[in-house]
Amino acid sequence: MVDATLLKDLTELLGNNLTFPEIEIIGGYFFKKYDPHALEGIAKTVTISPSRAARRLVQECIDGNKIEELIAFTVELDDNQLSGRTVRLAGLDNLLYALSRSGHVYDHARRKLVKIGEDANLMPNWGVLRDGKEYPLIVASMDICNNSKLVKKYGPKIMEKVYLGLWEFFKPKMRQYNARMWYWAGDGGVLAFRDQNGGAAEAVSCCLEMIFSLSIYNCMPDRQIDELISMRFGMDAGKVKFFNETGKIVSDVINYACHLEKNHANPNGLSISDDLYGRLSPQIQYMFKKKDEFESRIAHSLTYVCDKALC
């Protein structure tokens, strides 16, 4: 189950965050009389770098069929004591994400690696985020315009079919941009994106594609209703405290995104915070024609009109 990417991330994580003595101590947990110098074939007087020590430990665990135990130990080590200090493993999220890509996650309750029993692309935490911890994330609030009028005209059963069809229509785009639907209340919901390198461009591009592709969705013969569906999106970025029960997540980032969507974006429009806008390429920034103040912050907006392009 362990692929090359995962092994590379594990080796770099240990080598970048731990000292040689600490790695040697960890080796002693897995092997009796663990001696990196002897394994490397060098004298005790020769200094071994942490990166080299990490490579040797990972290889020994592979050869000894203990690599899953080492991964579990590493995850548990974060924020815990080792050799008299509290260890902070910068980059642990990358390891956990690579683990989820291999079809496994770390079960903190059982303290072991387990196979993912669902589509990894649907996991709200990407197999990475831990309950009660803060992470830099990008959030998008999305809503179907005039939903109350549509429900009144067609009834809740028909509109439920519309929501389901729209949800299925958007799924491939969410998968492409690694988005997660944290909650969906029929006529709208909240999407979340990991905020890493290129995360801002991917998150905004995902929402743009959703808006642009509504023109295609509205041409489909099985839409159930005659009216054209239009949507609004609002986006913000920042630290969010994650909970496994995503409906319980409360955050200023989510609040601002929701306010942008409900009170600032036009139908078939997207409004984003200035912080998020500033991290986009000039080509994407160019599409946002409107700049104004909203709730004491600068916001940037665009509206897509099918027969007039962007305005």
N, C-alpha and C positions, 0 to 999 in steps of 0.2 A: 504493500500500500504506500510505501515511502518512495517518492520520486526524487529526481535529481534537484529540482527546484526547492523542494522541502528540505532536503539535506543541506543544500547551500545556505538557505535561510537560517537553519538551526546552527550551523557552524559559525556563520557570521554573527549571529545573536550572542552566542557564548563568547566568541573571541573579542567582540567589541565591548562587552559589558562586564566581563569577569577578569580577574587577574590569574596568572599562572597558578599560584597556590590554591586559589578557589576552585579552579578547574581540576586540579589534582585531588582536592578533597572530594569533589563530585565523583571522580573516577573511583575513589575508594568506596563509595556507596554501592557501586555496581560490581567491582572486582576486588578480590583479596590481594593485598600487597600491590596495589596499582602503582606502577613506576613509569611515568612518561619518558624519563631519560633512558631507561633500559629498553623500552619499546621503540624508541627512536634510534637506539644504538649509539648514544653519545654520553660523554662523561658528565658526572653530577655537577661539575664546575661550569659547564656550558649553560648559558641562559636560554631558556625556551620561551619564545614569545607566546602570548595568549592565543593568537590566531593559530599557531602551529599546534599548541596544546589542544585547542578545540577540535582541529582536524583529526588529531590522533584519537581523542576521546570518542568522537562520532564514528570513526572507522572501527574502533574496538567494539563499540556497541552494535554496529552493523554485523561484524563478524561473530559476536556473541549472542546475536538474536535478542538484543536488549534495546533496540532503537526506540521502540514505542515507550518503554519505561523511561528512557532519557527524555523524550519529548514531554511526557507527563510530568516528570520531575522538574523540567525547565519551566513549564507553565506554572506549576505550583510555587516555584522559587520566587516569582515576581512579587514584590512587596513583602517578602519574608526575610528572615535572618539567615545569613551564611557567614561563618567566620567572623562574627561580631559586628556585622553591618547589615543594614536593610538594603536588599538588592532591588534596583529598579532596572528592568530590562527594556531599554529603548529599542523599539523595533519588534516587540513581541506580537503586535497586531499583524505584521507581515507574515510571521510564522503561522499564526492561527488561520490567516486567510489561505495560505498555501495548503494548510492541512484540510480546510474545507473543500478546496479544489480537488483534493485527492479522495473526497468522499467520506471524510471523517471529521469529527469534532471532539473537543475535550469536554467531557462531562465533569463539571466541577463537583457536583454532588457525589458522584461515584469515584471521582479521582482517577479516571482512566479514559483512554481513547475509545470512542464508539463510532460505529458506522452511522452515517446520516440516513435516517429512515424516510426522508422526504427529498424532494427536488432541492438541491443546494441553492438554486437560484431563487427559491421562495423563502429562505431563512431570513427573518427580519434582522438578525444581527450579523449576517454574512458568515456565521460561524466564528466571529471575532469578538464582537462587543460583549462585555461582561456586565451583569446585572448591577446597577447602582454606581457605575463609573461614568465619568464624563469623557466625551470624544468630540473632536472637530467634525462636524457633519454639515451637509447642505440639505435643506428641507424645501419641498415644494407643496404648496396647498393648491388643490385643484377642485373645480366645482362646475356642474352643469348649469348653464344659465336658464332662467325661467322654469325651473323644475316644478314648482308648485302649480303653475298653469298647465304644464304637461300632464302632471298626475291627475289634476282635476278633469282634464279633457279625456284622457285615455284610460285612467284607472291605474291603481298600483300594480296589478298583475302584468299589464302590458309594459309598464315602465320598468318593472323588474327585469323583464326580458331584454329591454333596451340597455339597461345598465350592464347586464351580463354580457351582451354582445359587444358593448364598448370596452369592457374590461378585457375580454378575450382578444379584441382587436389591438389593444395597447400592450398586451403581454410581450410580444416579440421585441418591441422597442425597449421595454423595461429590462428585458434580458440582455439586449445589446449594450445598454448603458449601465448595467449592474445596479439598477434601481431596486428599491424595496418598498412595497406598499405597506405602510405601518398600520393604517386603518382606512376602511372604505365604508362610507355610510350611505350607500346607494347612489346618491347624486353627487358625491364628491369624496375626497379623502386627502391623505397626506403621504407623499412619496419622500423617501430618504435616500441620500447618496453619501458614500464615503468621501471625505474631503482629503484626498491625497493629491499627488502630482497630476495635474490635468483634470482634477475633479470638478472644478468650476465649469470648464468648457463642456465636459461630458454631461453634467447635470442640466445646464442650460440647453444644450443641444437636444437632450432627451425631451424636454418640455416643448421646445420649438418643433420638433418632429411630430409630437402629439397634436399640437395646434394645426400644423400644416396638413397633416394627414386626415384631419376631420373632413376635409373636402372629399376625400376618397370614401371615407366611412359613410358620408351622407349620400353617396351615389349608389350604395349597396341596395339590392332589391329586397333584402330580408331585414330591413331596419325596424319594422313593426309600426312605425308612425310616419306621417306625412311631413311634419316639421323638420327643418334642419337643426341638428344638434350643434350648439355652440358652447364653448367652455372658457373659463377664466383661470389663470394661474398666477400665483404669487410665490416668490422665492427669497430665502435669506440663508446666511451661513453663520456658523459659530459653534460654541461649545454646547453640547446637549447631554444631559444625564440620561443614560439608556436604562430601560427596564424591559425584561423579557415580555411582560404584559404591556405591549406598546401603547395600548389605549390609556395607560396611566402616565405616559410621558408628558410632562408639563415643562415648557421651555419658552423663554423670550424669543428665541429663534423661530419656533413654530408659531407663536402668537403673531409676530410681525409678518411672517409669510401669509398667514390666514387673513390678517387685516389688509395686506396688499391685494390679495385675491378678491376679497369681498367688497372692499371700499375704494379700490384704486384702479384695478385692471378693467379694461373694456371686454365685452364679449369677444371671444377668439383673440384674447390679448394676454400678454405676459408682463408682469411688473416685478422687478428685482431690486434688491438693496444696492446701494452704492458700493458697499464692500465687495459684493459678488461681481458687480459690473467691472470694477477696477482690475479684476483678475482675468478678464476675458481678452481674447485677441482683438486687435482693431477691426478685423473683418466682422466678428460677431457684435462688437460694440456698435458698429455702424448701423446695424438693424434696429437699434433702440433709438427711435426718433424723438421721444419725449423725455425730458428731464425736469423734475420739479420736486418740491418738498412734500413729504408725507409723514405725519407723526414725528415731526422734528428731525427727520432724516431725509437724505436725498434718495430718490428712487428714479429708476429708468424704466421706460415702458415701450412696448410695441403693440400694434394691433394688426392682425392679418386679415385682409379682405381678399377673398378668393380671386375676384376679377380685377383687382387693382394692385395686387402684390402687397408690399408693406407700406404703411402710412403712419 
